[in-house]
């Protein structure tokens, strides 16, 4: 699980998808497959930290280059 300090900016799955050019479904699949470990909000929604975004960008680049996850 991501251990972002409370003052750190976090992103929703939708916001992250816009930044990294992956669909929300792809991001949720990476979470389900245990490749990504975001925190959760008080309401139970995923919240991605900056480090999660960096990892997602790397995954997006690898995918674009034909590497399967």
Order of alpha helices (4+ residues) and beta strands (2+ residues): alpha-alpha-beta-beta-alpha
